[in-house]
Amino acid sequence: MSKEKIVLSVGDPDVEAPDYVYEAAYEKMKEGGEWTHYGFQTDKPKVFRDAVVDYYKRFGGVTYPDSAVIPCAGSSAALYVALRTILDPGDEILMFEPTYRGHFSILNGLGVKQNLVQLERENAYHPDLDEIAEKITPKTKAVLVCNPNNPTGTVFTEKELRAIGDLAVDHDLGIYSDEIYLHFVYDDNKFVSTASLSEEYAKRTINIMSFSKTFSMTGWRLGYIIVPEMYAAKAKGIAGMAAPRPPTFLYAAGAAALNGDFKYVDERVKAYDERRKYFCPAVDAIDGLTCDLFEGSFYAWFDAKSTGMGSQEFCDKLAKEENLMFSPGHTFGPGQDGMVRVPLCQPMPLLKEGIARLERFMKNL
């Protein structure tokens, strides 16, 4: 195959982290001492936790004690600690489908059943509030909301979050709020933190956070959870034994990112918005494909069911014939076969070439 490979299947930003983040990490690496040895024996994690507290007060609207922040080596480790804190084998969790495939893999590994509420295109990928309560059983211990959602881009409204929160309170459920895309919200949509809506919600909500997307730090492996008091002791125990801590010098890098002026983040939002406004209508204009403009995150989510192929077959055939890599939708939920996800993490020229190849592929079917 002569065409150069175009990889549009991985949510890895096409730019580097801000310079001041690199400088903070490099400075502390050179300084050594407490910055390059066990962090838990020093006050260095508190530098990071204090920055998180200030950041979340600013963007989430909730003030936490620094002791509520548990640093982890990336959002996957953070997610594992969070899920393991509340859930045991045989428990059930209320979730919205489609959602990040990592949610499924960890929950399946824990032996936790997922009770799924569908996010349907007919409802702009927002939940049917009447359906949510029907998915709760005596074994349900928690509800998970990815807001904004990966892969649909759904930005949950305050009304929706209050409905979910009220059910959690009524049924004594923990709330997981995966908020790693909170800055990537477009048009008139607005990110709302579940914990900000009620003290009752806040005291049972675990926020799952990451630097990977916001600051293009996927390889740095830096994330954290914010844990309310009722779960704190167990979460810290699990994090201490089962999840790797970040390198100590990365606490300085994370603090620098969160304490920055956020011009870098604003630039990324502008870039992803430009890409979504091009890519989604371009896919939708191709005969046989349907793609709506997403509200948040940076993923195009399109319907290829008209081809008669499942998601994996579609992506495999596209890769073979056009050297173009997309993510098969069935990995984001058992009912998503025939859907396709495209992270808009490459510059516009590659996205335009991707559209040209996709259009040619569909014409040749």
Buried (B, 14 or more C-beta within 10 A) or exposed (E): EEEEEBBBBEBBBEEEBBEBBBEBBEBBBEEEEBBBEEBEEBEBBBBBBBBBBBBBEEBBEBEBEBEBBBBBBBBBBBBBBBBBBBBEEEBBBBBBBBBBBBBBEBBEEBEBBBBBBBBBEEEEBBBEBEEBBEBBEEEBBBBBBBBBBBBBBBBBBEEBBBBBBBBBBEBEBBBBBBBBBBBBBBEEBEBBBBBBBBEEBBBBBBBBBBBBBBBBBBEBBBBBBBBBEEBBEBBBEBBEEEBEBBBBBBBBBBBBBBBBEBEBBEEBBEBBBEBBEBBBEBBBEBEEBBBBBBBBBBBBBBBBBEBEBBBEBBBBBBBEBBBBBBBBBBBBBEBBBBBBBBBBBBEEEBBEBBBEBBBEBBEEE
